[in-house]
């Protein structure tokens, strides 16, 4: 069994910063790509950023230059540093990871953490 636990969401004023963390635990042999998605009310879930095992990453155009994704492979943890936050960043943020258990990779999701950007 695998658990993905997210922390770090909350309420922040426009221009502020938040750091999200997501730790995977359980019966894990290895982890491939890790990522962050978000879903605002009435919208589809969208990719925010993803990072591969070697450290290469990609971002949604809307967050480039403001958000930074990183990972600590020893801790099975992925982070999302969010700076210069805007009201349109308000959403539930979900982490996910490709996790090898046995012979194949499966995708696991966190429970989601609310980020609200408002004055």
PyMOL commands that place a pseudoatom at each C-alpha (Angstrom):
pseudoatom trace, name=CA, resn=UNK, resi=1, chain=A, elem=C, hetatm=0, pos=[0.000, 0.000, 0.000]
pseudoatom trace, name=CA, resn=UNK, resi=2, chain=A, elem=C, hetatm=0, pos=[1.182, 3.520, -0.861]
pseudoatom trace, name=CA, resn=UNK, resi=3, chain=A, elem=C, hetatm=0, pos=[0.251, 6.797, 0.796]
pseudoatom trace, name=CA, resn=UNK, resi=4, chain=A, elem=C, hetatm=0, pos=[0.796, 10.280, -0.636]
pseudoatom trace, name=CA, resn=UNK, resi=5, chain=A, elem=C, hetatm=0, pos=[0.484, 12.974, 2.033]
pseudoatom trace, name=CA, resn=UNK, resi=6, chain=A, elem=C, hetatm=0, pos=[0.429, 16.653, 1.078]
pseudoatom trace, name=CA, resn=UNK, resi=7, chain=A, elem=C, hetatm=0, pos=[1.086, 19.573, 3.377]
pseudoatom trace, name=CA, resn=UNK, resi=8, chain=A, elem=C, hetatm=0, pos=[1.563, 23.315, 3.037]
pseudoatom trace, name=CA, resn=UNK, resi=9, chain=A, elem=C, hetatm=0, pos=[-1.642, 24.717, 1.607]
pseudoatom trace, name=CA, resn=UNK, resi=10, chain=A, elem=C, hetatm=0, pos=[-3.487, 27.686, 3.054]
pseudoatom trace, name=CA, resn=UNK, resi=11, chain=A, elem=C, hetatm=0, pos=[-4.592, 31.264, 2.604]
pseudoatom trace, name=CA, resn=UNK, resi=12, chain=A, elem=C, hetatm=0, pos=[-2.106, 33.814, 1.290]
pseudoatom trace, name=CA, resn=UNK, resi=13, chain=A, elem=C, hetatm=0, pos=[-2.331, 37.362, -0.011]
pseudoatom trace, name=CA, resn=UNK, resi=14, chain=A, elem=C, hetatm=0, pos=[-1.584, 38.169, -3.657]
pseudoatom trace, name=CA, resn=UNK, resi=15, chain=A, elem=C, hetatm=0, pos=[2.153, 38.398, -4.156]
pseudoatom trace, name=CA, resn=UNK, resi=16, chain=A, elem=C, hetatm=0, pos=[2.838, 36.030, -1.314]
pseudoatom trace, name=CA, resn=UNK, resi=17, chain=A, elem=C, hetatm=0, pos=[4.488, 32.621, -1.237]
pseudoatom trace, name=CA, resn=UNK, resi=18, chain=A, elem=C, hetatm=0, pos=[3.653, 29.090, -0.178]
pseudoatom trace, name=CA, resn=UNK, resi=19, chain=A, elem=C, hetatm=0, pos=[5.578, 25.841, -0.254]
pseudoatom trace, name=CA, resn=UNK, resi=20, chain=A, elem=C, hetatm=0, pos=[3.761, 22.561, -0.797]
pseudoatom trace, name=CA, resn=UNK, resi=21, chain=A, elem=C, hetatm=0, pos=[5.237, 19.205, 0.144]
pseudoatom trace, name=CA, resn=UNK, resi=22, chain=A, elem=C, hetatm=0, pos=[4.123, 15.700, -0.766]
pseudoatom trace, name=CA, resn=UNK, resi=23, chain=A, elem=C, hetatm=0, pos=[5.684, 12.606, 0.788]
pseudoatom trace, name=CA, resn=UNK, resi=24, chain=A, elem=C, hetatm=0, pos=[5.163, 9.090, -0.524]
pseudoatom trace, name=CA, resn=UNK, resi=25, chain=A, elem=C, hetatm=0, pos=[5.373, 6.182, 1.878]
pseudoatom trace, name=CA, resn=UNK, resi=26, chain=A, elem=C, hetatm=0, pos=[4.671, 2.475, 1.928]
pseudoatom trace, name=CA, resn=UNK, resi=27, chain=A, elem=C, hetatm=0, pos=[5.812, -0.428, -0.187]
pseudoatom trace, name=CA, resn=UNK, resi=28, chain=A, elem=C, hetatm=0, pos=[7.867, 1.535, -2.740]
pseudoatom trace, name=CA, resn=UNK, resi=29, chain=A, elem=C, hetatm=0, pos=[10.632, 0.098, -4.888]
pseudoatom trace, name=CA, resn=UNK, resi=30, chain=A, elem=C, hetatm=0, pos=[11.320, 3.271, -6.854]
pseudoatom trace, name=CA, resn=UNK, resi=31, chain=A, elem=C, hetatm=0, pos=[9.611, 6.460, -8.017]
pseudoatom trace, name=CA, resn=UNK, resi=32, chain=A, elem=C, hetatm=0, pos=[9.617, 7.843, -11.532]
pseudoatom trace, name=CA, resn=UNK, resi=33, chain=A, elem=C, hetatm=0, pos=[8.078, 11.141, -12.516]
pseudoatom trace, name=CA, resn=UNK, resi=34, chain=A, elem=C, hetatm=0, pos=[6.461, 13.243, -9.777]
pseudoatom trace, name=CA, resn=UNK, resi=35, chain=A, elem=C, hetatm=0, pos=[4.178, 16.172, -10.351]
pseudoatom trace, name=CA, resn=UNK, resi=36, chain=A, elem=C, hetatm=0, pos=[1.706, 18.735, -9.132]
pseudoatom trace, name=CA, resn=UNK, resi=37, chain=A, elem=C, hetatm=0, pos=[-1.740, 19.344, -10.593]
pseudoatom trace, name=CA, resn=UNK, resi=38, chain=A, elem=C, hetatm=0, pos=[-4.462, 21.774, -9.616]
pseudoatom trace, name=CA, resn=UNK, resi=39, chain=A, elem=C, hetatm=0, pos=[-8.188, 22.027, -10.018]
pseudoatom trace, name=CA, resn=UNK, resi=40, chain=A, elem=C, hetatm=0, pos=[-10.215, 25.185, -9.570]
pseudoatom trace, name=CA, resn=UNK, resi=41, chain=A, elem=C, hetatm=0, pos=[-14.022, 25.098, -9.198]
pseudoatom trace, name=CA, resn=UNK, resi=42, chain=A, elem=C, hetatm=0, pos=[-15.664, 24.453, -12.539]
pseudoatom trace, name=CA, resn=UNK, resi=43, chain=A, elem=C, hetatm=0, pos=[-12.352, 23.661, -14.235]
pseudoatom trace, name=CA, resn=UNK, resi=44, chain=A, elem=C, hetatm=0, pos=[-10.611, 20.471, -15.233]
pseudoatom trace, name=CA, resn=UNK, resi=45, chain=A, elem=C, hetatm=0, pos=[-7.567, 19.292, -13.349]
pseudoatom trace, name=CA, resn=UNK, resi=46, chain=A, elem=C, hetatm=0, pos=[-4.467, 20.709, -15.021]
pseudoatom trace, name=CA, resn=UNK, resi=47, chain=A, elem=C, hetatm=0, pos=[-0.757, 20.009, -14.827]
pseudoatom trace, name=CA, resn=UNK, resi=48, chain=A, elem=C, hetatm=0, pos=[1.194, 22.647, -12.930]
pseudoatom trace, name=CA, resn=UNK, resi=49, chain=A, elem=C, hetatm=0, pos=[4.675, 21.136, -12.963]
pseudoatom trace, name=CA, resn=UNK, resi=50, chain=A, elem=C, hetatm=0, pos=[6.405, 17.783, -13.272]
pseudoatom trace, name=CA, resn=UNK, resi=51, chain=A, elem=C, hetatm=0, pos=[9.886, 16.548, -12.444]
pseudoatom trace, name=CA, resn=UNK, resi=52, chain=A, elem=C, hetatm=0, pos=[11.660, 13.421, -13.544]
pseudoatom trace, name=CA, resn=UNK, resi=53, chain=A, elem=C, hetatm=0, pos=[14.081, 11.256, -11.611]
pseudoatom trace, name=CA, resn=UNK, resi=54, chain=A, elem=C, hetatm=0, pos=[17.125, 12.993, -13.047]
pseudoatom trace, name=CA, resn=UNK, resi=55, chain=A, elem=C, hetatm=0, pos=[15.793, 16.419, -12.127]
pseudoatom trace, name=CA, resn=UNK, resi=56, chain=A, elem=C, hetatm=0, pos=[14.537, 17.734, -15.464]
pseudoatom trace, name=CA, resn=UNK, resi=57, chain=A, elem=C, hetatm=0, pos=[11.225, 19.523, -15.149]
pseudoatom trace, name=CA, resn=UNK, resi=58, chain=A, elem=C, hetatm=0, pos=[8.465, 21.238, -17.077]
pseudoatom trace, name=CA, resn=UNK, resi=59, chain=A, elem=C, hetatm=0, pos=[5.882, 23.843, -16.119]
pseudoatom trace, name=CA, resn=UNK, resi=60, chain=A, elem=C, hetatm=0, pos=[2.541, 25.181, -17.236]
pseudoatom trace, name=CA, resn=UNK, resi=61, chain=A, elem=C, hetatm=0, pos=[3.008, 28.492, -19.016]
pseudoatom trace, name=CA, resn=UNK, resi=62, chain=A, elem=C, hetatm=0, pos=[0.877, 30.232, -16.399]
pseudoatom trace, name=CA, resn=UNK, resi=63, chain=A, elem=C, hetatm=0, pos=[3.353, 29.457, -13.593]
pseudoatom trace, name=CA, resn=UNK, resi=64, chain=A, elem=C, hetatm=0, pos=[6.714, 29.671, -15.352]
pseudoatom trace, name=CA, resn=UNK, resi=65, chain=A, elem=C, hetatm=0, pos=[9.093, 31.959, -13.511]
pseudoatom trace, name=CA, resn=UNK, resi=66, chain=A, elem=C, hetatm=0, pos=[6.956, 31.922, -10.361]
pseudoatom trace, name=CA, resn=UNK, resi=67, chain=A, elem=C, hetatm=0, pos=[6.772, 28.261, -9.296]
pseudoatom trace, name=CA, resn=UNK, resi=68, chain=A, elem=C, hetatm=0, pos=[9.635, 25.818, -8.768]
pseudoatom trace, name=CA, resn=UNK, resi=69, chain=A, elem=C, hetatm=0, pos=[9.279, 22.066, -8.464]
pseudoatom trace, name=CA, resn=UNK, resi=70, chain=A, elem=C, hetatm=0, pos=[11.943, 19.981, -6.732]
pseudoatom trace, name=CA, resn=UNK, resi=71, chain=A, elem=C, hetatm=0, pos=[12.302, 16.535, -5.227]
pseudoatom trace, name=CA, resn=UNK, resi=72, chain=A, elem=C, hetatm=0, pos=[14.267, 14.700, -2.571]
pseudoatom trace, name=CA, resn=UNK, resi=73, chain=A, elem=C, hetatm=0, pos=[14.654, 11.140, -3.781]
pseudoatom trace, name=CA, resn=UNK, resi=74, chain=A, elem=C, hetatm=0, pos=[15.990, 9.930, -0.428]
pseudoatom trace, name=CA, resn=UNK, resi=75, chain=A, elem=C, hetatm=0, pos=[12.790, 11.129, 1.251]
pseudoatom trace, name=CA, resn=UNK, resi=76, chain=A, elem=C, hetatm=0, pos=[10.395, 10.200, -1.601]
pseudoatom trace, name=CA, resn=UNK, resi=77, chain=A, elem=C, hetatm=0, pos=[9.171, 13.776, -1.437]
pseudoatom trace, name=CA, resn=UNK, resi=78, chain=A, elem=C, hetatm=0, pos=[8.259, 16.372, -4.042]
pseudoatom trace, name=CA, resn=UNK, resi=79, chain=A, elem=C, hetatm=0, pos=[7.977, 20.084, -3.344]
pseudoatom trace, name=CA, resn=UNK, resi=80, chain=A, elem=C, hetatm=0, pos=[6.339, 23.036, -5.050]
pseudoatom trace, name=CA, resn=UNK, resi=81, chain=A, elem=C, hetatm=0, pos=[7.638, 26.476, -4.163]
pseudoatom trace, name=CA, resn=UNK, resi=82, chain=A, elem=C, hetatm=0, pos=[5.057, 29.046, -5.227]
pseudoatom trace, name=CA, resn=UNK, resi=83, chain=A, elem=C, hetatm=0, pos=[6.050, 32.705, -5.357]
pseudoatom trace, name=CA, resn=UNK, resi=84, chain=A, elem=C, hetatm=0, pos=[4.284, 35.840, -6.586]
pseudoatom trace, name=CA, resn=UNK, resi=85, chain=A, elem=C, hetatm=0, pos=[0.960, 34.119, -6.110]
pseudoatom trace, name=CA, resn=UNK, resi=86, chain=A, elem=C, hetatm=0, pos=[-2.079, 35.449, -7.940]
pseudoatom trace, name=CA, resn=UNK, resi=87, chain=A, elem=C, hetatm=0, pos=[-5.808, 35.035, -7.234]
pseudoatom trace, name=CA, resn=UNK, resi=88, chain=A, elem=C, hetatm=0, pos=[-6.047, 32.819, -10.308]
pseudoatom trace, name=CA, resn=UNK, resi=89, chain=A, elem=C, hetatm=0, pos=[-3.700, 30.345, -8.618]
pseudoatom trace, name=CA, resn=UNK, resi=90, chain=A, elem=C, hetatm=0, pos=[-6.508, 29.537, -6.183]
pseudoatom trace, name=CA, resn=UNK, resi=91, chain=A, elem=C, hetatm=0, pos=[-7.297, 25.831, -6.491]
pseudoatom trace, name=CA, resn=UNK, resi=92, chain=A, elem=C, hetatm=0, pos=[-6.976, 22.454, -4.849]
pseudoatom trace, name=CA, resn=UNK, resi=93, chain=A, elem=C, hetatm=0, pos=[-3.447, 21.215, -5.524]
pseudoatom trace, name=CA, resn=UNK, resi=94, chain=A, elem=C, hetatm=0, pos=[-2.766, 17.511, -5.954]
pseudoatom trace, name=CA, resn=UNK, resi=95, chain=A, elem=C, hetatm=0, pos=[0.543, 15.717, -6.131]
pseudoatom trace, name=CA, resn=UNK, resi=96, chain=A, elem=C, hetatm=0, pos=[1.087, 12.532, -8.034]
pseudoatom trace, name=CA, resn=UNK, resi=97, chain=A, elem=C, hetatm=0, pos=[3.874, 10.050, -8.607]
pseudoatom trace, name=CA, resn=UNK, resi=98, chain=A, elem=C, hetatm=0, pos=[4.697, 7.079, -10.778]
pseudoatom trace, name=CA, resn=UNK, resi=99, chain=A, elem=C, hetatm=0, pos=[5.610, 4.380, -8.264]
pseudoatom trace, name=CA, resn=UNK, resi=100, chain=A, elem=C, hetatm=0, pos=[7.148, 1.004, -8.978]
pseudoatom trace, name=CA, resn=UNK, resi=101, chain=A, elem=C, hetatm=0, pos=[5.779, -1.819, -6.872]
pseudoatom trace, name=CA, resn=UNK, resi=102, chain=A, elem=C, hetatm=0, pos=[6.560, -5.244, -8.208]
pseudoatom trace, name=CA, resn=UNK, resi=103, chain=A, elem=C, hetatm=0, pos=[6.819, -5.234, -11.986]
pseudoatom trace, name=CA, resn=UNK, resi=104, chain=A, elem=C, hetatm=0, pos=[5.140, -2.055, -13.189]
pseudoatom trace, name=CA, resn=UNK, resi=105, chain=A, elem=C, hetatm=0, pos=[4.656, 1.607, -12.430]
pseudoatom trace, name=CA, resn=UNK, resi=106, chain=A, elem=C, hetatm=0, pos=[1.290, 2.828, -11.204]
pseudoatom trace, name=CA, resn=UNK, resi=107, chain=A, elem=C, hetatm=0, pos=[0.205, 6.430, -10.656]
pseudoatom trace, name=CA, resn=UNK, resi=108, chain=A, elem=C, hetatm=0, pos=[-0.731, 7.478, -7.144]
pseudoatom trace, name=CA, resn=UNK, resi=109, chain=A, elem=C, hetatm=0, pos=[-2.401, 10.722, -6.047]
pseudoatom trace, name=CA, resn=UNK, resi=110, chain=A, elem=C, hetatm=0, pos=[-2.430, 12.768, -2.888]
pseudoatom trace, name=CA, resn=UNK, resi=111, chain=A, elem=C, hetatm=0, pos=[-5.654, 13.838, -1.211]
pseudoatom trace, name=CA, resn=UNK, resi=112, chain=A, elem=C, hetatm=0, pos=[-5.331, 17.462, -2.305]
pseudoatom trace, name=CA, resn=UNK, resi=113, chain=A, elem=C, hetatm=0, pos=[-4.554, 20.641, -0.416]
pseudoatom trace, name=CA, resn=UNK, resi=114, chain=A, elem=C, hetatm=0, pos=[-6.416, 23.932, -0.774]
pseudoatom trace, name=CA, resn=UNK, resi=115, chain=A, elem=C, hetatm=0, pos=[-4.505, 27.022, -1.846]
pseudoatom trace, name=CA, resn=UNK, resi=116, chain=A, elem=C, hetatm=0, pos=[-6.426, 30.294, -1.654]
pseudoatom trace, name=CA, resn=UNK, resi=117, chain=A, elem=C, hetatm=0, pos=[-4.914, 33.564, -2.862]
pseudoatom trace, name=CA, resn=UNK, resi=118, chain=A, elem=C, hetatm=0, pos=[-6.985, 36.486, -1.682]
pseudoatom trace, name=CA, resn=UNK, resi=119, chain=A, elem=C, hetatm=0, pos=[-6.662, 39.845, 0.011]
for i in range(1, 119): cmd.bond("trace and resi %d" % i, "trace and resi %d" % (i + 1))
show_as sticks, trace
zoom trace
